[in-house]
Amino acid sequence: MFPLKNPSPDFETFREVLVDRKEPERVHFIEIGIDDEVMTFLSERMTGETIPSLSRTSEEKARLFREGKEVPSLLEEEKPYWKSVIDFYYRMGYDCLIVWFPLALFSTKSRIADDTATLSRGKRSWVEEKEGVVTSWETFEDFPFERISPKPNDLLSFLEENLPDGMKIIFGGALYDLVGQRFMGWECMFRSLFVEPDLVKAIFDKWGQIVQERYKEAISYKCVGATLQSDDLAYKKGTMVSPDTLRRLVFPWFKKYAALAHNNGKLFLCHSCGNVYQVMEDLIRDVKIDGFHSFQDVIVPTWDFKKRYGDRVAALGGVDVDKLARYDQNSLRRYVRKILRNCMPGGRYALGSGNTVTNFVPPENYLIMLEEGLRWRPRK
């Protein structure tokens, strides 16, 4: 079945399905990320081609940043990678490709351990949760915020020239995650909310403005059909900070990003892991998101979300990554069919993983998820 012989990407129909203007005639797919190891494994077996590595170009960008030079959003050596990624998504039946806005590889604190996934990358890193690199007014003033975010024009121009007809980009960025994970460190941010709240607000506002500028640049491109705000606001039991803190520091920026997208005819989508249901009404009514992504069945299964919110916002993805990684093939097929049976009627749904297709997901399970989507037919 894969790769598809005659893919027919159709972002405009995908868009109409998500905003409840069109009853779906087929399943549309979405992923906010597929690990390179998964794409490489499948590409080598399906087409004999591989996904070029970005390790050397990442090292080159890191060198340029350390030397105080301009870091472009696209190096010549990166072009084969992006062509391969576009081709992969196209041949797997996607209408869109999510591209994250470029970041220079500035120094951060992290933890490194062996990667024990099936398709191991050797080592896996985690953010250091105690303290980051911007922890005081002095480090705030010295930190090169503008330099770590290259303008995306080179990258987007190249992608626009190479996307197949009918396919578009969803351009993604982060605010809360960058401040908590990489700038301040989670523990430092949580503590500073009480002892130095003005510093926390200054960092959110500084980075929030840069994110807005990058979105503004991106939506001028015809190939960009939506923007995606990707911020993990919560954990299993609730939001990581109080809802009022999010309303004060984060959601005003989300509202600006959503208005920017809508005023330019684009969709505004939101990804957040964890239990965000204390603030879901804020996201739907106040921010005005068009679609929500990231689902864990232990929090709220996709079909329950669709029942509660599906008349106002699209559900994106929803195949729990734990089940995608662990289920045997028959159990996984039954599970995906249940999601489609409950979520496809009435539109406002696209199929994909509940988070990302990680390198510990068996590639055959990923293909089963897509196969069930291709086999779905609307009820007559």
N, C-alpha and C positions, 0 to 999 in steps of 0.2 A: 504493500500500500504506500509506503514511503520510500523515497521522496515522491511527492505528488507529481504526476506527469503533466497536468495542466492546471497549475495554481491560478486562482482568480481572485487576488486581493481586491477588496472593495471597502475601503475605509468609510465612505459616505453611507453605505448601508449599515455598517457596524455602528456608526454614529447614530443613525436614526433608530436602530434597535435599542441603544443605550438610553436615549432620551425619550423613549416610549412613543416614538412616532411611527413605528413599523413593527408589525408582528413578524417574528423571525421565521424565515424559510429554511435556514440552516444554522448550525452552531458556529459562532465566531469565537476565536481563541484570543487569549491575552496572557502574557507573562511579563512580570517586571524584571525578570532575570533568569537566564539559563547559564549555569556554570560552563566555562570554556571547556572543561574536561568532558562534560556531557555532549556538547556540540561536536567536539573533536572525535570522540568515540563513535558517534552516529555518522558523522560525515565520512570518516574513513571507511566505514562499512557500507554505506549507501552509495557513495560516489567516488570513493578512492581518494578523496581530497581531505586535507586537514585544515584546522583553524590556526593560522599563524600566531605565534606567541607575541605578547606585548612586553615581555620582560626587558628586552634591550631598549625599546623605546621608552619604557617607564624609567629606566636608569638614566637615559639621556635627558629626559625632562627634569628628573631630580637634579642632575648635574647643572643644567641651565638655571634652575631655581637657586641652587646653592651659590652659584657664581653671580647672582644678581641680574641675570639676563632675562629677556622676555621669553616666556614659555608659551609656544603656540598651542592652539587647541588640536592641531593635527600636524604630525610629522609625515614626510613622504613615506617613511617606512611603515606607517600605520595603515596606509591605504589598502594593502592586501588583506589585512585583518578585517576591516570594515566591509570590504566586498564579500568576504567569506561569510560574515555574520548576516549580512543582508540576504545572501543566497540561501543560507540555512533557514532563516525565518520564512522566506518566500516559499521554499520547497516543502516546508512543514505546514503551510496553509494559513499563515498569519496575515492579518490585514494591516498590522502595525508593528513597529519595532521601537522599544523604549530605549532612549539614549539619555544618559545622565550628563548634566552639565559638567564641563571639564574642571578638574582640580589639580593644581600642582602638588607634587609629592613633598609637602613640607614635613618637618620632623614632628613625630608624635610619639607618645609612650604606648607601648603595646606589649602583649605577652605572646610568646611563640611556643607551639607544641607540635608534635607529630600529627599529621593528618591521616587518620585511620579509615577514611572513606573508601568505598569500593574503587572509585576512580581518583585515587589520592593525588594531591598536588605536592606531596612531600611534607610541607609544613603549613600550619594554619595559624592565623594570628587573631587575637582578641584585643579589644581596646583595654587600656589600663583605666579602671573605674575610679581610682582615688583622685589623682590630680593630672590635669592636662598641661597645655603650654601657655594658656592665658588665665592666670590665677590672681592677678592684681592689676591696679591701675597702671603700674609701670609696664608690665608685660602687655597690657592692652594697648598702650600708646606705641609700643615698639613693634607690635605684631603686624606683618605685611598682609592685611586682609585682602587688599585689592590684587596683589600679585599672585595669591594662591588661586585666583579664579580667572583663568584666561577667557577672553571673549570667545564665544563658540562659533564665530563666523566661518572660519576655515573648515571646521568639521561639518557644519550644517550645509555649507555650499557643496562640499564633496558628496554628502549623503543625498542631497537634493538631485544632484546629477546622476546618481547611481541607483536610486530607488526604482523598482518596477512600477509600471502604471497601476494606479489604484491603491498603492501602499503609502502609508504616511508614518511619521515619527510622533511618538509621545515623548516630550522633553521633560526630564525629571530633575528635581532639585531637593535640597533638604535644608532645614533651619534648626529645629529643636535638636535633631540628632547631632548635627555638627557642633552646636554649642555644648551639649552634654557629653558627647563621646570624645570629640577631638580637640575642642578648644579648652574648655574648663575641666573636663573630667566630671563624672556624675557626682561623686561625693563632694567635690569642691563646689559644683553648681548648687546642689541641694543645701549645703551649709551657707553658701553666700546669699541664697535667697533670704536668709534671716539676718546675717551679720553685715552684708554689703549688697543690698538689693539694687542699688543704683548701678553698680558695676555689672550685674547680671543683665539689667535692662539695656545698658549701653552696648554690651556685646550682642544681644539679640537684635537691637536696632541697627547696629553697624552691619552685621551679616544679613539681616533681613532686607536692608536696602540693596545690597549687592545681589542677592537672589532675585529681587524684583527687576533689577537692571538686566540680568541674564535672561529672565523670562521675556522681558520686553524686546530684547534682541532676537530671541528665538521665534516669537510669534510673527515676526515680519516675514518668515520663510513660508512659502506655500506648502512645503513638505511637512510642516508641523501642524498636526491636527488637534493636539491637546497638550496641556501641561499636567504634570503629576507631582504633587507634593508628597514626599516620602519621609515621614517622621514617626518613629515608634514612640507614641505618647504614653503607652501603658504597659502594664504587665498583666499577669493572669487574673488578678483580683480587682484591678482598677487603674486609674491614671497614676503615673509616677510622681506627679506633683498635683496639687489641688486643682480642681476645675477652674477656680477663680484665678489661679496663677496662669493657667493656659489662656483664659479669657483676657488677661491683662497683657501678657508678653507675646503670645504666639498667634492667637486667632485674629488680632487686628492685621497682622501680616498676611495670614491666609486669605482674609477677605480682600485685601488688595490684589493678591495673585489671582483669585477667582474672578474679580471684576475685570482685571486686565485680559484674562483669557476670554471671558464672555463678550467684552466690548469689541474683541477682534474676531468673533465668530468661532472661537475654539472651545473645546471642553476643558473642564478643570476637574481632575481626579485626585483622590486622596488615598494614600497607603499608610496604615498604622497597624503594627502588631499590638497584641494585648487587648485588654478589656476596656474599650473606649466608650462604653455605652452610657456612662455618666455625661458625656459631652456629644453624643451622636446628634441630638437635636441642634446643638450649636453648629455642628458641621453641616447639617442639612439646611436648617432654616436661616442661620446667620451667615455662615461662610458661603453657603450655596454650592456645595460640591455636586458634581454630576454623577459620580460613581465612587464606590468605596471598595478598597482592596485589603486583603489579609484576613484570613479566617482560620480559626482553630475550632474544631467541633466541641472541645471541652469548654469553650467560652460561649460561642453562638454558632451553630451550624449554618451553612449558607442558606438552606431552605427556610430556616426560622427567620433569618435576616430578611429574606425576600418577602416572607409573609408580613413582617412588621413594617418594613420600610420600602418595599418594592414599588409602591405607587408613587414614590417621590425621588428615589435614587437607585442607580444601577448597582447590582452586586457583581463583583469582578473576581474571577478565579474560584476559590472555594474548595478545591480538592485538598483536604488536610494533608500536609507534607508528611506527617507521621504515618498515615495510612498509605500515602503514595510510596513511601520508602519500605514499609513492612508488609503490606498485604500481599497474599498470593494472587495470582492473576484472576482467578474466578471471583474472589472476594472483591478485588478492586473493580472489576467490570460491574458487578452488582451495585457497588457503592457509587460509581460514576453515573450509572443509569438512574439511580435514585435522585442524585443531584439534578440531572437533566430533566427528569420527569416533574420535579417540583419547581424548578427555576426557569425553564425555558418558556412556558406559556406566558403570554403577555409581554415578552421582551424584557428589557432592562437586565440582561444577564449575558456574560461572556465566560467561557470555560477556560480554566487554567488551574495551576496549583494554588494552594492557599497562601503561599508566600513566594518561593522561587524553586526552580528545578535545580536542586543542589547536587553536588557530586557524590552524595551518599544515596541518592534516588537511583534504583536500578533503571538503566535506559529502557529496558523492555516495559517497565511500568509506565514510564513517561509516554511511550508509544501507545500503550493500551488506553491511556486517558484520551489521547488525540483520536484514536480509532473509534472509540465510543462516541466522540463528538461528531465525527464524519458519518457515522451510521445513523445518527438521530434523524428522525423525520417528524414534522409537525402532525399533530392529530387532525384528522379530517372530520 
